[in-house]
Amino acid sequence: MKLTWARAACSHPALSGVSRAHFGELFAELAAPWQATRQSGLGEARGRERRRAAGAGRKPKLVFCDRLLLALVHLRHQLPHEVLAEMYGVDRSTVSTAIRQVRPLLAARGFAVPDRPGARLRTLEDVFAYAEAEDVELRLDGAETQVRRPRAGRPGRRAFVSGKRRQNTIKTTTFGDGQGRMLLSEVVRPGRMHDQTALRTEGFAEQLRGRGQTVDVAASVAAAMPDILNTRGLSVLQQAADAALYDGKHSGHAVLADARHARHPSINGRRAGRPGPEIWGQAA
């Protein structure tokens, strides 16, 4: 009963983000690739051909329909794996494995192009070629999401500790058009990696140099000065600069923080009202 309820709830467009008809098309498209990938992985783990007929042995706790729903709900709402596991009555590791298996299949489909039915953008080269051909203004943004893994003491944990947030995070680079519609979201990288390093390793600079043209860049700039705010407290200066940053968004002007910005409510060191500071798992 719990599985039936969870499946019905997660398949609702409010949670999955797609209509049930679209989900059916997505399921039909990805079921075969998922099964092929799964059988290949099982074959590598066995190291030999299977000895029993297909269908024998332990049944998976979640069929592909449920795995796809879990991935869609998690990607849309960033619900923790523990919450989804409670809904389905399974262990958290089962949900984590399901999402980890489905995400590459969704990523391989690429991103739908606004007003271009059937067209897909899969790489950074595709995005730049589309923007050049259609005279589209590209907007670049970085998202940082808090994560709970890896745990303290485990090898490699330092790579995920963000120098800005002092927490375990992952970062993604997102490209959109002038209307804010997403065109591509690049690979996830550890939170310790600087945004400039990510742009170099992801090939953004090469795309600009290869086309030999200038690119208009829209940036929000703000600063906070101790002499104006009468403090040298780093946390106060950072909070004031973060609040001033939003006053200058889309204006083309830099903003110098004043006492009004220093008094602006903040949560976890970030401007209150900014998407993410008060919600675990959201991009700050």
ABEGO torsion letter per residue (X at the ends): XAAAAAAAAAABAAAAGBBAAAAAAAAAAAAAAAAAAAAAAAAAAAGBBBABBBGBEBBBABBAAAAAAAAAAAAAAGBBAAAAAAAAGBBAAAAAAAAAAAAAAAAAAEBBBBGBBGBBBABAAAAAAAAAAAGBBBBBBBBBBBBAOBBBGBBGAAAABBAAAGBBBBBBBBBBBAAGBBABBBBBBBAABBAAAAAAAAGAAAAAAAAGBBBBBBBBBBBBBAAAAGBABAAAAAAAAAAAAAAABGAGBBBBBBAAAAABBBBGGBBBGBBGAABBGBBX
